[in-house]
Amino acid sequence: MAVCYRHPNRETNVSCSNCGRPICPDCMTVTPVGMRCPECARDRTQVRRISPGLRAGAAPATYVLIAINVAAFLAELAGGSGALQGGGTVVNHGGLNGPAVADGDWWRIITAGFLHAGLIHIAFNMYVLFILGTLLEPGIGTPRFLAVYFVSLLAGSFGALLLSPNEITVGASGAIFGLMSAAFIVARHRGVEQVAGQLAIFILINLFFTFGVSHISVGGHLGGLIGGALAGLLIVFSERRARRPVELEALGLFALAAICVAGSLAVA
């Protein structure tokens, strides 16, 4: 194992994203383009303007996902859903339900992840999505972030159908739980122990509510958590050990998504 170039007695798996020198946690600086050593972190990095109001290193996919969820909630309200509770035409035709999926409504596996049962439900989920998205997306890149999000969403649908197939389930919680576990794994792998510790506490708190509060999809939360963890493990493995990391990640993430879809259709 490599040792830190500034602390030869410390082994590390992390290298500076700019110069490639191995660095220990005390020498790491988190930047939108990865971990930097102290010297590279002091260098001024030119910021490219992609479009008005958007800079490289931001979290565009996070904002787009939030916008899609909000638009779907507005459609729910227009379809007869109450502001403080679910229901209505949109939920009835897009919410996750085993018998409906078995009858051919396969799209519910995806659409259910963008619907919510009331204003409090979507407000909490979008707040957490904003926090996790602005943390994780700049760190792993937008394509990876989107892949983790949708793998977790599909895994959450699989878990919900596995444990409660006859109920109507909605919410982005499966995808969000997946972002939690993926962010924890990436933070641990890159040596950012303080962030990893905070994420671990956050996951435990949310698991407490998952099992302690009624009308919460245990299967959806656990499925998303597991799916995101597998996606995170695949990413960190390919970063350090794979000879062709892009191909491995793309194939592995696609396989995870396909397994979740096949599993959902099988248990519906």
PEBELVEN-V448917 format. One record per residue. N is the residue number from 1. RES is the residue in one small letter. PHI is phi in radians with two decimals (NA if undefined). NEAR is the number of other C-alpha atoms within 10 Angstrom. Layout:
{{N RES PHI NEAR} {N RES PHI NEAR}}
This chain:
{{1 m NA 8} {2 a -1.20 15} {3 v -2.07 18} {4 c -1.05 22} {5 y -1.23 17} {6 r -1.77 15} {7 h -2.32 13} {8 p -1.06 12} {9 n -1.58 9} {10 r -2.02 14} {11 e -1.41 15} {12 t -2.72 18} {13 n -1.84 15} {14 v -1.88 23} {15 s -2.14 23} {16 c -1.08 21} {17 s -1.25 15} {18 n -1.75 14} {19 c -1.81 11} {20 g 1.52 12} {21 r -1.29 16} {22 p -1.18 24} {23 i -2.38 29} {24 c -1.60 24} {25 p -0.97 16} {26 d -1.22 13} {27 c -1.80 18} {28 m -1.50 21} {29 t -2.19 18} {30 v -1.35 13} {31 t -2.28 14} {32 p -1.05 17} {33 v -1.94 14} {34 g 1.98 18} {35 m -1.40 25} {36 r -2.14 26} {37 c -1.34 26} {38 p -0.99 15} {39 e -1.17 12} {40 c -1.21 15} {41 a -1.17 17} {42 r -1.38 10} {43 d -1.20 9} {44 r -1.30 7} {45 t -1.71 9} {46 q -1.20 7} {47 v -1.68 9} {48 r -1.57 10} {49 r -1.54 10} {50 i -1.45 9} {51 s -2.76 8} {52 p -0.94 6} {53 g 1.45 6} {54 l -2.24 12} {55 r -2.02 13} {56 a -1.04 15} {57 g 1.69 18} {58 a -1.40 18} {59 a -2.19 22} {60 p -1.09 16} {61 a -1.13 17} {62 t -1.05 23} {63 y -1.17 16} {64 v -1.15 11} {65 l -1.10 18} {66 i -1.08 19} {67 a -1.10 13} {68 i -1.13 14} {69 n -1.10 22} {70 v -1.14 19} {71 a -1.09 14} {72 a -1.13 18} {73 f -1.17 24} {74 l -1.11 14} {75 a -1.14 17} {76 e -1.06 25} {77 l -1.07 19} {78 a -1.18 13} {79 g -1.59 15} {80 g 1.82 14} {81 s -1.33 22} {82 g -1.39 15} {83 a -1.16 15} {84 l -1.91 10} {85 q -2.67 13} {86 g -1.40 21} {87 g 1.88 20} {88 g 1.65 16} {89 t -1.10 15} {90 v -1.11 21} {91 v -1.14 27} {92 n -1.11 17} {93 h -1.74 16} {94 g -2.16 24} {95 g -1.22 28} {96 l -1.32 32} {97 n -2.67 26} {98 g -1.00 26} {99 p -1.01 16} {100 a -1.18 20} {101 v -1.12 21} {102 a -1.12 14} {103 d -1.43 9} {104 g 2.05 10} {105 d -1.45 17} {106 w -1.13 19} {107 w -1.11 14} {108 r -1.06 23} {109 i -1.02 28} {110 i -1.72 20} {111 t -1.11 22} {112 a -1.05 24} {113 g -1.28 27} {114 f -2.02 24} {115 l -1.92 29} {116 h -2.45 28} {117 a -1.70 20} {118 g 1.98 19} {119 l -1.14 15} {120 i -1.11 13} {121 h -1.03 18} {122 i -1.25 21} {123 a -1.10 13} {124 f -1.16 12} {125 n -1.11 18} {126 m -1.22 23} {127 y -1.11 12} {128 v -1.17 17} {129 l -1.06 23} {130 f -1.09 18} {131 i -1.10 11} {132 l -1.22 19} {133 g -1.15 29} {134 t -1.24 18} {135 l -1.52 17} {136 l -1.53 24} {137 e -1.04 24} {138 p -1.13 19} {139 g -1.36 23} {140 i -2.03 17} {141 g 1.67 17} {142 t -1.11 19} {143 p -1.03 12} {144 r -1.10 18} {145 f -1.03 24} {146 l -1.11 17} {147 a -1.10 18} {148 v -1.09 29} {149 y -1.05 27} {150 f -1.32 23} {151 v -1.08 31} {152 s -1.15 38} {153 l -1.05 36} {154 l -1.16 29} {155 a -1.15 34} {156 g -1.12 37} {157 s -1.12 36} {158 f -1.06 31} {159 g -1.13 28} {160 a -1.15 31} {161 l -1.20 30} {162 l -1.23 19} {163 l -1.71 15} {164 s -2.49 17} {165 p -1.18 22} {166 n -1.56 15} {167 e -1.62 15} {168 i -1.60 20} {169 t -2.04 27} {170 v -2.42 29} {171 g 2.25 28} {172 a -1.55 28} {173 s -1.10 29} {174 g -1.05 35} {175 a -1.11 30} {176 i -1.21 29} {177 f -1.07 31} {178 g -1.13 31} {179 l -1.11 34} {180 m -1.03 26} {181 s -1.19 26} {182 a -1.14 31} {183 a -1.10 28} {184 f -1.07 24} {185 i -1.16 23} {186 v -1.13 20} {187 a -1.10 21} {188 r -1.10 16} {189 h -1.12 20} {190 r -1.58 21} {191 g 1.40 20} {192 v -1.60 19} {193 e -1.16 14} {194 q -1.11 11} {195 v -1.14 14} {196 a -1.06 21} {197 g -1.13 14} {198 q -1.13 11} {199 l -1.16 20} {200 a -1.09 17} {201 i -1.11 11} {202 f -1.09 13} {203 i -1.13 16} {204 l -1.11 11} {205 i -1.08 11} {206 n -1.20 14} {207 l -1.16 16} {208 f -1.04 11} {209 f -1.19 12} {210 t -1.04 18} {211 f -1.56 13} {212 g -1.76 11} {213 v -1.97 10} {214 s -1.30 9} {215 h 1.10 9} {216 i -1.99 16} {217 s -1.35 26} {218 v -1.10 22} {219 g -1.09 22} {220 g -1.13 32} {221 h -1.20 30} {222 l -1.18 23} {223 g -1.07 29} {224 g -1.11 35} {225 l -1.06 28} {226 i -1.19 21} {227 g -1.06 34} {228 g -1.15 34} {229 a -1.12 24} {230 l -1.12 21} {231 a -1.12 28} {232 g -1.10 27} {233 l -1.10 17} {234 l -1.10 19} {235 i -1.14 25} {236 v -1.23 21} {237 f -1.15 15} {238 s -1.20 18} {239 e -1.13 17} {240 r -1.93 13} {241 r -2.13 9} {242 a -1.47 15} {243 r -1.33 10} {244 r -2.22 10} {245 p -1.08 17} {246 v -1.11 13} {247 e -1.13 12} {248 l -1.12 17} {249 e -1.10 21} {250 a -1.07 15} {251 l -1.17 11} {252 g -1.16 17} {253 l -1.18 23} {254 f -1.12 14} {255 a -1.12 13} {256 l -1.06 20} {257 a -1.10 21} {258 a -1.12 15} {259 i -1.11 16} {260 c -1.13 24} {261 v -1.14 19} {262 a -1.09 12} {263 g -1.12 18} {264 s -1.09 25} {265 l -1.17 18} {266 a -1.29 14} {267 v -1.65 16} {268 a -1.10 21}}
